Amino acid sequence: MTDTDLMPIGAFARIVGLTASALRFYDDAGILRPDHVDAQTGYRFYSDAQVAAAQRLRELRELGMPLSDVSRFFAAESASDSTESLRLLNDHLRRVSAENARLQLVAARLTESLQSEASTSLCTLSGPIFAAAIDQLLATTADDPDFPVLNGVRLSIEPDALTLAATDRYRFTSRTLVPSRSAGTTWAATVSGHALRTTVSAIRRSPTVTLETGDDVLHVVLEDGTVSQCPLIDEPFPDARDFFSSLPTAIHHCMVDRRQLLRTMKRQAPDQVGLRLSASGVQVLHPADSVDIDGPGDGSELTLWFEQTTLHPAVANALGNDLILDISAPDQPVVLRSADDGDVTTVLMPCQAPAH
C-alpha cells in the first residue's frame, strides 16, 4: 500500500465518527494504532482496512466499555474468538444494567424525598384496585382538543372516601373507593387522562400507591418509591353530587344480568340496542329480533334504545354481575348502577328508536 492510499487523521476521523484527538488518545493507549506515522512530521495516517475496527471501537466506547476490556475484545476478534468477544460484551452489559438499576433506585429515593417536601399526602390505597378504577373511568373519557377536561378523570378525596368521575358528554361515570389510609384531607382536581393511561400499568403492579398533591400535579407514589407525575387540568368539571341530584327522579328500577346482556350485544353487534321492560321480564332488542334475559319485571311497560357505543362500555366496565337501571322516562338519562368491591354508577342518555 502506498502513502497515497492512506488517509490523514482528520479525514479518517470524519469517516469513522471519532475526533482526531480521540484517535490520538487510542493510539497512545495502544488500542488503535495508525497504519503509518510520518517519521519527520509525526502525522498519523490510516487505511480503509481500519475503518471497521475504528467504528467498532466507537460503539464499544458508546456503551461505556473500559479500555482494558476493549483491548481484550479486539484481541479476541484478532484471534477469531467470537465466543470470548460475546462474553466480554455481555459481561459489560450486565454490569451496565446493574448500575442503571442502582442509579434508578437512588434517583427514586431522591425524587421521593424532594417531592415529599413540596407535596401533601392525600391517601393510600390498593394499587390493583386503583388501576381497575382508572381503567373503568378512562372508558368514559373523550379526546377532544376543544374540551381537554373531557379527557380527564376527576378525583375527589374526603377523609373516608375517594371518588373518581369522568364524562364524554354522553355518559357520566362515577366510582367510589375506600382508602386503606387517609390523611384526613379534602381535595379535588381533574387529572390528565393521558398521564393516567401512561402510568396505570405500573400502578397495577404496585401493592399500594400513595396519592400526593403538588403544584399543578398529582404525585402517584408506588410502593418501591417510584413517583409518577400526572398533570392537572385547570378547567371546570361538574360536581358529581350536584350532577346526580339534578337528575329526574327514577320511577322504574330494572335489574339485569350483566354477562347475559354483554353476550347478547356481542352476538350481533348492532349500532343500536333496545331494552324492553314488561311485567314478565326484560328483553334485549336488536333491529331484527329480540332476546329474553334474566331480570325481574317491576310492572313497567316501556322500551329504551341506546347507541351500542354508549351502552356497551358502561356495561363492560361495571362491577359484579348484577346491574340496576334507574329509569324516569324513555327520553331521559338512565342511571346504571353496580356494586361489588365498591360501586360504579354511569349515567347514559337514550337515543331514538331505529327506523323500521
Phi, psi and omega per residue, in radians:
M1 nan 2.288 -3.136
T2 -1.563 2.894 -3.141
D3 -1.080 -0.465 -3.135
T4 -1.236 -0.315 3.111
D5 -1.492 -0.087 -3.093
L6 -1.697 2.727 -3.132
M7 -1.909 2.420 3.002
P8 -1.164 2.833 -3.004
I9 -1.044 -0.631 -3.128
G10 -1.134 -0.783 3.134
A11 -1.151 -0.724 3.134
F12 -1.114 -0.698 -3.131
A13 -1.063 -0.723 3.137
R14 -1.134 -0.638 -3.106
I15 -1.214 -0.740 -3.017
V16 -1.624 -0.119 3.097
G17 1.409 0.450 3.065
L18 -2.084 2.794 3.058
T19 -1.488 2.768 3.104
A20 -1.084 -0.673 3.137
S21 -1.149 -0.632 3.094
A22 -1.147 -0.705 3.109
L23 -1.090 -0.718 3.085
R24 -1.104 -0.661 3.112
F25 -1.090 -0.808 -3.123
Y26 -1.197 -0.489 3.032
D27 -1.159 -0.852 -3.135
D28 -1.118 -0.499 3.124
A29 -1.439 -0.106 3.119
G30 1.375 0.296 -3.104
I31 -1.552 -0.796 -3.115
L32 -2.397 1.702 -3.140
R33 -1.396 2.473 3.030
P34 -1.160 2.728 3.125
D35 -1.164 -0.570 -3.093
H36 -2.663 2.473 3.057
V37 -2.154 2.164 3.136
D38 -1.154 2.198 -3.046
A39 -1.148 -0.561 -3.083
Q40 -1.504 -0.765 -3.063
T41 -1.667 -0.377 -3.062
G42 1.375 0.101 3.134
Y43 -1.167 2.435 -3.141
R44 -1.684 2.447 3.116
F45 -2.278 2.502 -3.076
Y46 -2.195 2.732 -3.105
S47 -1.868 2.873 3.077
D48 -1.026 -0.577 -3.097
A49 -1.150 -0.276 -3.109
Q50 -1.634 -0.076 -3.083
V51 -1.079 -0.841 -3.097
A52 -1.057 -0.744 -3.132
A53 -1.136 -0.694 -3.140
A54 -1.171 -0.687 3.103
Q55 -1.169 -0.665 3.071
R56 -1.110 -0.704 3.097
L57 -1.065 -0.763 3.124
R58 -1.051 -0.739 -3.120
E59 -1.160 -0.716 3.130
L60 -1.123 -0.668 3.126
R61 -1.251 -0.562 3.062
E62 -1.108 -0.524 3.074
L63 -1.387 -0.099 3.124
G64 1.438 0.320 -3.139
M65 -1.227 2.252 3.138
P66 -1.157 2.729 -3.057
L67 -1.084 -0.543 3.134
S68 -1.105 -0.715 3.108
D69 -1.297 -0.589 3.077
V70 -1.056 -0.747 3.132
S71 -1.071 -0.755 3.124
R72 -1.181 -0.614 3.110
F73 -1.069 -0.829 -3.134
F74 -1.181 -0.575 3.095
A75 -1.131 -0.712 3.112
A76 -1.159 -0.667 3.095
E77 -1.153 -0.679 3.115
S78 -1.100 -0.559 3.138
A79 -1.550 0.129 -3.106
S80 0.986 0.587 3.132
D81 -1.746 1.383 -3.087
S82 -1.153 -0.483 3.110
T83 -1.099 -0.768 3.134
E84 -1.197 -0.675 3.112
S85 -1.069 -0.778 3.116
L86 -1.129 -0.668 3.128
R87 -1.093 -0.784 3.129
L88 -1.079 -0.739 -3.140
L89 -1.150 -0.807 -3.111
N90 -1.156 -0.673 3.090
D91 -1.062 -0.729 3.135
H92 -1.154 -0.743 -3.136
L93 -1.112 -0.632 3.090
R94 -1.124 -0.710 3.119
R95 -1.142 -0.700 3.117
V96 -1.111 -0.754 3.140
S97 -1.095 -0.743 3.130
A98 -1.117 -0.703 3.134
E99 -1.190 -0.684 3.095
N100 -1.091 -0.722 3.120
A101 -1.101 -0.712 3.120
R102 -1.111 -0.765 -3.133
L103 -1.139 -0.618 3.115
Q104 -1.126 -0.693 3.099
L105 -1.141 -0.733 3.114
V106 -1.094 -0.765 3.139
A107 -1.124 -0.681 3.135
A108 -1.111 -0.751 3.125
R109 -1.130 -0.720 3.131
L110 -1.149 -0.755 3.121
T111 -1.069 -0.782 3.131
E112 -1.068 -0.714 -3.127
S113 -1.123 -0.779 -3.129
L114 -1.172 -0.718 -3.097
Q115 -1.260 -0.539 3.122
S116 -1.132 -0.479 3.113
E117 -1.334 -0.459 -3.054
A118 -1.905 0.135 -3.090
S119 -2.335 2.886 -3.132
T120 -2.084 2.240 3.140
S121 -1.210 2.424 -3.125
L122 -1.904 -0.973 -3.130
C123 -2.928 2.896 3.067
T124 -2.183 2.417 -3.132
L125 -2.638 2.988 -3.129
S126 -1.111 2.268 3.109
G127 -1.082 -0.898 -3.137
P128 -1.041 -0.684 -3.136
I129 -1.217 -0.713 3.105
F130 -1.114 -0.710 3.119
A131 -1.104 -0.736 3.114
A132 -1.087 -0.689 3.120
A133 -1.148 -0.693 3.102
I134 -1.068 -0.800 3.117
D135 -0.999 -0.763 -3.124
Q136 -1.100 -0.727 -3.097
L137 -1.307 -0.625 3.141
L138 -1.092 -0.460 3.110
A139 -1.150 -0.255 -3.130
T140 -1.823 0.038 3.134
T141 -1.531 2.912 3.111
A142 -2.435 2.507 -3.141
D143 -1.664 1.577 -3.099
D144 -2.129 1.921 -3.103
P145 -1.018 -0.501 -3.129
D146 -1.341 -0.373 -3.137
F147 -2.342 1.353 -3.102
P148 -0.987 -0.469 -3.099
V149 -1.118 -0.429 3.126
L150 -1.186 -0.323 3.071
N151 -1.552 -0.073 -3.051
G152 -1.670 2.883 3.039
V153 -2.075 2.161 -3.133
R154 -1.441 2.178 3.065
L155 -1.915 2.165 3.092
S156 -2.132 2.029 -3.050
I157 -1.950 2.249 3.033
E158 -2.160 2.981 -3.078
P159 -0.975 -0.475 -3.052
D160 -2.094 0.086 -3.069
A161 -2.808 2.691 2.999
L162 -2.115 2.128 3.131
T163 -1.951 2.246 3.069
L164 -1.897 2.469 3.138
A165 -2.512 2.611 3.106
A166 -2.676 2.716 3.107
T167 -2.610 2.594 3.007
D168 -2.073 0.314 -3.106
R169 1.405 -0.274 3.075
Y170 -1.888 -0.393 3.106
R171 -2.350 2.705 3.022
F172 -2.375 2.050 -3.077
T173 -2.053 2.445 -3.138
S174 -2.319 2.428 3.105
R175 -2.375 2.357 -3.133
T176 -2.000 2.322 3.098
L177 -2.145 2.691 3.077
V178 -1.889 1.982 -3.135
P179 -1.141 2.654 3.047
S180 -1.360 -0.423 3.068
R181 -2.585 2.359 -3.122
S182 -2.170 2.491 3.077
A183 -1.455 0.001 -3.133
G184 1.290 0.360 -3.071
T185 -1.748 2.512 3.007
T186 -1.782 2.199 -3.033
W187 -2.706 2.531 3.093
A188 -2.614 2.426 3.105
A189 -2.872 2.801 3.086
T190 -1.761 2.145 -3.029
V191 -1.768 2.459 3.139
S192 -0.988 2.184 3.079
G193 -1.177 -0.596 3.106
H194 -1.063 -0.767 -3.139
A195 -1.161 -0.689 3.124
L196 -1.140 -0.678 3.090
R197 -1.057 -0.667 -3.100
T198 -1.180 -0.633 -3.011
T199 -1.773 -0.098 -3.002
V200 -1.120 -0.584 3.133
S201 -1.120 -0.741 3.109
A202 -1.171 -0.665 3.100
I203 -1.066 -0.715 -3.108
R204 -1.100 -0.544 -3.103
R205 -1.524 -0.107 -3.126
S206 -1.680 2.200 -3.130
P207 -0.970 -0.703 3.093
T208 -2.373 2.727 3.019
V209 -2.350 2.567 3.082
T210 -2.031 2.283 3.117
L211 -1.706 2.276 3.111
E212 -2.287 2.582 3.123
T213 -1.845 2.414 3.068
G214 -2.280 -2.849 3.128
D215 -1.281 1.851 3.063
D216 1.100 0.318 3.093
V217 -2.488 2.707 2.946
L218 -1.844 2.156 3.082
H219 -1.566 2.155 3.057
V220 -1.846 1.868 -3.045
V221 -1.737 2.039 3.122
L222 -1.394 2.937 -3.067
E223 -1.122 -0.500 3.133
D224 -1.468 0.095 3.115
G225 1.669 -0.188 3.108
T226 -1.114 2.396 -3.102
V227 -2.098 2.227 3.020
S228 -1.892 2.359 -3.137
Q229 -1.814 2.102 -3.131
C230 -1.945 1.961 -3.127
P231 -1.075 2.671 3.090
L232 -1.716 2.631 3.133
I233 -1.800 2.058 -3.075
D234 -1.577 1.236 3.070
E235 -2.467 2.649 -3.140
P236 -1.079 2.448 3.079
F237 -2.281 2.384 -3.103
P238 -1.076 2.364 3.087
D239 -1.229 2.243 -3.045
A240 -1.046 -0.756 -3.109
R241 -1.127 -0.790 3.130
D242 -1.110 -0.665 -3.116
F243 -1.102 -0.863 -3.096
F244 -1.183 -0.619 -3.135
S245 -1.228 -0.354 3.141
S246 -1.479 -0.130 -3.103
L247 -1.279 2.655 3.076
P248 -1.072 2.639 3.128
T249 -1.172 2.289 -3.137
A250 -1.251 2.359 3.099
I251 -1.825 -0.598 -3.104
H252 -2.009 2.481 3.080
H253 -2.226 2.017 -3.057
C254 -2.051 2.211 3.079
M255 -1.780 2.302 -3.134
V256 -2.295 2.768 3.103
D257 -1.505 2.051 -3.037
R258 -1.090 -0.806 -3.086
R259 -1.127 -0.724 3.100
Q260 -1.092 -0.741 -3.126
L261 -1.108 -0.738 3.115
L262 -1.114 -0.779 -3.139
R263 -1.077 -0.710 -3.113
T264 -1.161 -0.706 3.134
M265 -1.176 -0.643 -3.090
K266 -1.304 -0.408 -3.025
R267 -1.075 -0.723 -3.126
Q268 -2.028 -0.333 3.133
A269 0.848 0.954 3.127
P270 -1.317 2.934 3.088
D271 -1.239 -0.529 -3.118
Q272 -2.267 2.571 -3.136
V273 -2.271 2.360 3.122
G274 -1.959 2.676 3.021
L275 -2.168 2.121 3.112
R276 -1.885 2.090 3.106
L277 -1.753 2.317 3.107
S278 -2.505 3.060 -3.137
A279 -1.110 -0.464 -3.077
S280 -1.560 -0.253 -3.134
G281 2.658 -2.619 -3.041
V282 -2.225 2.401 3.039
Q283 -2.124 2.458 2.980
V284 -1.666 2.199 -3.056
L285 -1.847 2.291 2.932
H286 -1.947 2.819 3.124
P287 -0.952 -0.443 -3.055
A288 -1.839 -0.410 -3.087
D289 -2.726 -3.036 3.112
S290 -2.460 2.664 -3.114
V291 -2.349 2.278 3.065
D292 -1.353 2.388 3.039
I293 -2.253 2.845 -3.120
D294 -1.159 2.375 3.113
G295 2.855 2.139 -3.108
P296 -1.248 2.427 3.062
G297 -1.391 2.628 3.116
D298 -1.993 0.333 -3.128
G299 1.557 0.001 -3.116
S300 -1.336 2.708 3.034
E301 -2.385 1.541 3.121
L302 -2.728 2.837 -3.113
T303 -2.268 2.375 3.118
L304 -2.133 2.539 3.051
W305 -2.149 2.484 3.131
F306 -2.311 2.609 2.925
E307 -1.169 2.405 3.117
Q308 -0.982 -0.691 -3.108
T309 -1.208 -0.272 3.079
T310 -1.618 -0.818 -3.044
L311 -1.312 -0.788 -3.010
H312 -1.050 -0.871 3.131
P313 -1.047 -0.633 3.140
A314 -1.130 -0.732 3.124
V315 -1.236 -0.753 -3.095
A316 -1.094 -0.572 -3.076
N317 -1.724 0.222 3.084
A318 -1.311 2.967 3.114
L319 -1.756 2.503 3.089
G320 1.127 -2.838 -3.074
N321 -2.008 -0.170 -3.087
D322 -1.786 2.091 3.129
L323 -1.963 2.483 3.038
I324 -2.088 2.243 3.064
L325 -1.854 2.128 3.066
D326 -1.703 2.070 -2.979
I327 -2.179 2.307 3.053
S328 -1.776 -0.688 3.126
A329 -2.862 2.761 -3.091
P330 -1.082 -0.359 -3.110
D331 -1.931 0.283 3.140
Q332 -2.010 2.768 -3.140
P333 -0.946 2.450 3.117
V334 -1.902 2.341 3.127
V335 -1.739 2.114 3.095
L336 -1.834 2.095 -3.081
R337 -2.035 2.532 3.014
S338 -2.567 2.673 -3.121
A339 -2.622 2.400 3.062
D340 -2.710 -1.609 2.997
D341 -1.647 1.426 -2.974
G342 1.701 -2.738 3.141
D343 -2.615 2.686 3.051
V344 -2.293 2.297 3.115
T345 -2.209 2.237 3.129
T346 -2.231 2.323 3.083
V347 -1.747 2.201 -3.088
L348 -2.083 2.491 3.084
M349 -1.748 2.101 3.078
P350 -1.115 2.883 3.087
C351 -2.104 3.094 3.091
Q352 -1.261 2.615 3.113
A353 -1.131 2.524 -3.139
P354 -1.142 2.595 3.105
A355 -1.290 2.439 -3.126
H356 -1.688 nan nan
